[in-house]
Amino acid sequence: MNIVILGAGQAAASLAAKLRGIGHDGGITIIGEEAAFPYQRPPLSKAYLLGDMPLERLTLRADDWWQEQGITMLTGTRATRIDRIAGHIETTAGPVPYDQLALTLGAVPHRLPGQIGGDLGRVHTLRNLDDIAQLRPDLQAGRRLVVIGGGYIGLEAAAVARKLGLDVTLVEAAPRILGRVAAPETADMIRELHRAHGVDIIEGASVNRLLGADRVTSIELADGRSLPADLVVLGIGIAPETGLAADAGLVVDNGIACNARGQTSDPAIWAAGDCASFPWRGQRIRLESVGNAIDMAELVADNMLGAARDYDPKPWFWSDQYDAKLQIAGLNAGYDRTVSRPGEGAQSGSVWYYAQDRLIAVDALNDARAYMVGKRLIEAGRSPDPARVGDPSTPVKELL
């Protein structure tokens, strides 16, 4: 059986390695648009952008590993069409036949439209190695950076820029940072962290347009304010890469729609990672995380070979900003109550999310112990008394 994996990120690498690990001895081909072999993406906006991680540590496998495993790597190759009838993918390197196909296409960052200045020079996104190569020369001490978007990518970019000596202003259109992904209490901790490092955070302010001749020189806000800018980083979210799937007639619903086993509306085509949505606890979700990319890809590999297992993820996430680490367990969607708990050091603490008295998620800033305890409780389906959670005199381990 010839298996083709379209997309060459974390999910692709995990899927291919799992296939070989569980005994698939047929063909495996990975097709990716970038010239590089599969590499980690989270460090791009953190250690790699800062210069603390070399490229060789970013890559997921040594280059010769792929050849040793008999995995064909078609890098620098763009897929143009999935022909489900013929069972092949049309690419810039010619047609690639498949018996089973896995779509691990990832996601693409949102950009500002050209008519409001989104195509000016020194306006950057952070998604791949080329993005970092273009941004790094512009990150010079003393320059004025405006980050548009107060999600994790924007906040991580702001932290790196401050470490490198830039003047940083972050603009968030919503009433507060982290509005879609975290409770106000978590946002308060992160806002305080950034302001302590000199970032000017402007919330509830949308961007009207970017101004400049060939490159950006200022940002005009909708309320009329003008912010000088030598460069801009966009952190305004990502969209799942669904174009090829939609053109091929596959069902798309908040990503490439899969069943609980990772199978799309075509039984010969599967999906995993950022591009894939799946049913989970009565809802259809899509997870943007390394953990999901690995776990879902490995499940798909098992199911391609007949395991018939359903996907039941245990979500976890993290974000590094300055010397602080925010760790997240569970999904907070649908919470109706939060409980805050102080940590043991400065700029540390945790926020515990409940839905109808059930613990569903924990955010922990510089508080690894609270994160681990919360994660174990969520995965075990156990919910400690919120009053005990919020009582700093109760040792966090006793919550178990």
Secondary structure, 3 states (H helix, E strand, C coil): CCEEEECCCHHHHHHHHHHHHCCCCCCEEEECCCCCCCECCHHHHCHHHHCCCCHHHHECCCHHHHHHCCEEEECCCCEEEEECCCCEEEECCCCEECCEEEECCCEEECCCCHHHCCCCECEECCCCHHHHHHHHHHCCCCCEEEEECCCHHHHHHHHHHHHCCCEEEEEECCCCCCCCCCCHHHHHHHHHHHHHCCCEEEECCCEEEEEECCEEEEEEECCCCEEECCEEEECCCEEECCHHHHHCCCCECCCEECCCCCECCCCCEEECHHHEEEEECCEEECCCCHHHHHHHHHHHHHHHCCCCCCCCCCCEEEEEECCEEEEEEECCCCCCEEEEEECCCCCCEEEEEEECCEEEEEEEECCHHHHHHHHHHHHHCCCCCHHHHCCCCCCHHHHC
